[in-house]
Amino acid sequence: MRRILVDPRVIDRIQSYPGMVGEQGGRFMQGWGGPDQYRELVKFPVEERVCYAPILDGHTDQGGLEIITGLTSKEVSKGFSGLQRKGLIQSEAALEPKLL
């Protein structure tokens, strides 16, 4: 999640052609929560994007997130702050993720 793997414009193009959507199958971009959520996540700063996925998977310990994500403590804190401002998590103490 550190790097954006697919340009969102490619996702838009695929979704605008039924034949291309059919070629991708029903699970298109499901690893990212679907194409719509992917387009939203790629707009996030790296720290927020990298922290959000493990939080959704239930990893809420800051020390654990540092290990899982490879981010520094400062970067994880920055990611938490940004996710809180967006209303996607409640607080660092009680991380309750919300879907986009």
C-alpha atoms as one frame of an Amber mdcrd trajectory, in Angstrom:
protein
   0.000   0.000   0.000   3.006   2.253   0.145   3.014   2.495  -3.643  -0.063
   3.004  -5.760  -0.122  -0.060  -7.974  -2.697   1.043 -10.543  -3.407   4.531
 -11.790  -7.025   5.350 -10.806  -7.656   6.440 -14.398  -7.113   2.823 -15.470
  -9.787   1.745 -12.968 -12.151   4.375 -14.387 -11.510   3.183 -17.930 -12.115
  -0.472 -17.025 -15.359   0.385 -15.251 -16.633   2.443 -18.160 -16.586  -0.568
 -20.512 -18.774  -3.555 -19.564 -16.573  -5.933 -21.563 -13.486  -4.888 -19.638
 -15.304  -5.246 -16.322 -16.351  -8.757 -17.337 -12.744  -9.656 -18.162 -11.680
  -8.641 -14.648 -14.242 -10.861 -12.935 -16.482 -10.244  -9.972 -13.648  -9.762
  -7.507 -12.092  -6.813  -9.349  -9.971  -4.804  -6.874 -11.530  -6.581  -3.860
  -8.159  -6.715  -2.112  -8.504  -2.958  -1.843 -12.174  -2.984  -0.858 -13.381
  -2.607  -4.430 -12.675  -0.059  -7.135 -14.456   2.824  -5.406 -12.551   2.381
  -2.160  -9.280   2.016  -4.092  -9.877   5.384  -5.773 -10.411   6.967  -2.339
  -7.409   5.282  -0.692  -4.954   6.395  -3.361  -5.770  10.017  -2.477  -4.602
   9.511   1.119  -1.071  10.461   2.162   1.213   7.407   2.413   1.115   7.242
   6.227  -2.682   7.197   6.308  -3.011   4.695   3.478  -0.443   2.316   4.937
  -2.003   2.463   8.452  -5.632   2.166   7.342  -5.491  -1.320   5.812  -4.084
  -3.104   8.900  -6.504  -1.175  11.134  -9.381  -2.514   9.027  -7.912  -5.993
   9.531  -8.086  -5.487  13.318  -4.493  -4.484  14.102  -4.873  -1.543  16.449
  -1.699  -1.545  18.561   0.629   1.270  17.518   3.741  -0.816  18.159   2.276
  -3.650  16.118   1.417  -1.277  13.305   5.019  -0.084  13.204   6.117  -3.666
  12.651   3.366  -4.548  10.172   3.704  -1.397   8.091   7.413  -0.683   8.379
   6.578   2.901   9.321   8.308   4.752  12.138   6.450   5.657  15.327   6.203
   9.253  14.088   4.788   8.138  10.719   2.192   5.874  12.403   1.141   8.781
  14.646   0.843  11.022  11.586  -1.272   8.363   9.870  -3.525   8.050  12.946
  -3.986  11.824  13.120  -4.971  12.046   9.477  -7.399   9.118   9.748  -8.961
  10.723  12.834  -9.417  14.043  11.012 -11.147  12.181   8.189 -13.405  10.463
  10.734 -12.203   6.995   9.711 -11.047   6.022  13.202 -12.265   7.199  16.587
  -9.025   7.621  18.535  -5.625   6.048  18.966  -6.747   4.529  22.270  -9.896
   2.940  20.821  -9.392   2.408  17.126 -12.778   1.738  15.611 -12.353   1.785
  11.848 -15.143   2.933   9.604 -15.482   1.880   6.002 -15.226   4.569   3.358
